[in-house]
Amino acid sequence: MTMNELFFEFSGRIPRRLFIIGFLFLFCLQVGASYILLQMVGLTLEEYMEKVSRNTLIFDLVANGLFLWPNLAIGVKRLHDFEWSGRLFVLVHIGLMVTYLIAVLGAFGDLPGESSNYWAIVRVLGLASLVFFIAMLFVRGTSGNNQFGRDPLLYLPR
């Protein structure tokens, strides 16, 4: 599997090991990009962590938006490995991004971090995301071929 297939295509399957490597790679890139973006917009880490404001949500939209597609691609392929559709996983992550966007647009007031409605939505979607992540780490893939493709363990170099 090429890097392009791993991070930009939604078809096929990947085993846990490749998901973990891909996730860690994207995580490191995202942390590095976030640090650079914080410096570019003149925010310190302390200011960013202090409160959820429109500025911090704009930052989150940009930082998460840059890596949304590759994260969705590896997640959907990992779910395919144990015969789950990736639709709900995609909806959860798009839902988080939409929540950030409507918060930036003022739907939760000037300080979204003080809105119980904002936190209720973020917590529910965050919990759903965590459940998917735990499943991706611990659920064994389907042995043999399934509706989403060939068994990736049969074709990986040892």
N, C-alpha and C positions, 0 to 999 in steps of 0.2 A: 504494500500500500504506500502510495506516495504521500508527501506532506500535503499536497493539494487535495488529494482524496480524503485524507484524514481530517483536515480542518475546514474544508469548504464544500464537501458533498454530503448529502444526507442519506444516500442509499448504502446498503451493505451492513456489515456487522464488525464490531471490534471486541476483542476479549478484554478482561479486566486489566491485565498488565499494560496493554497499549492505551487503555483509557486513563489509567493512573499516570503514565508517562506523559501523555498528551495534556492532561489536566494540569500537572505540575509545570510543564513547559509554558502553558498559557497563563497560569497563575503568576509565574516569575515575570513573564513579559508584562502582564497587567500591573503588577506591583511597580515595576520599573517605569512603565508609561505613566502610572498615576503619580509617582514621585516627580517626574519631569513636568507633568501637567500642573501639579501643585505649585512648582517653582514658576512656571510660566504665568499663572494667574495671580501669583503673589500671596498665596495662602500658606500658612505654616500647618504642619500636621496637627498641632494643638488647636488652632482655629477651626480646622476642618472637623475635628472630633468633638469640639465644644458643643455645638448645637446644629440641628437640622434646619437650614435656612434655604431660601431659593438658590443662593449662590452655591451651597454645597450640593444641592440636588442637580443643578446644572452640571457641576463637576462630575457627579455620579452618572448622569446621562451620557456625557461624553466618554468618560473612562469605561463604563460598562458597554456603551454602544460600540466602541471600537472592537471589543472582543466578543460581542453577542453572537455573531454568526459562527465563528469557530467553536465557541463553547456549546452552542446548540448542535452543531454538526457532530461533535464527538459524543455528546450526550444521547442524541437520537440513535446513532449507530450502536452505542452500548446497550440502549434499551432494546434495539432490534435483536441483539444477541440472545436475549431471553424472551423473545417473541412479544414484546410490548410495543405498541405504536408509540411514536414520539410526539403525537399531537398534543396531549395534555401537558407534557413537559415544555413544549414550545409555548403553549398558551400561558403557563405559569410565568415563564420568563418575559414574555411580551407584556403580560399583565403588570409585572414589576416595573418595566420600563414606562408603560402608560401611566402607572401611578406616579412615578417620578415626574413625568411630563405634566400631568394635570396639576400636580402640586406646584411645579414651577410656574404654571399659568395662573395660580392663585386660588385653586379650588378648595384648598384647606387653610386659607388665610395667609397672612404675611410670614408667619413662622409655622410651617407645616409640622415641625417637630413637636409642637404643643397641641396638635390636633389628635384627639382619640380616634377619629375616623381614619386618619392617615395611618396611624400605628396599627389599627385593627386590620386594615388591608395588607400592609407590609408584613405583619406577623403571620397571617394566614398563608400568603403566597410564599413567604420565607420558609415556613414549616413544610409546605408542599415541596418546595425545592430541596429541603434537607432530606425528606423521605425519598425522593428520587435519587439523590446523591448516595445515600446509604444503600439503596437497592443496587445502584450501579457498582458500588464497591464490593458487595457481598453476595449478590445473587449470581449463581453459576449460569453460564450461557447454555443454550440448548445444544445437546450433543447431536452432531450431524447437521444436515441442511435444514433450514426452516424457510418460512415464507419471505424472509428478508435477505436470504443469501446463503452462501456456503459457510460451513463451520470454520471460523477463522483459526482455530487451534490446529486444524489439519494442514494449514498452509503457511504457518509461521516458522521461520528458522529457529532452531533450538540453540 
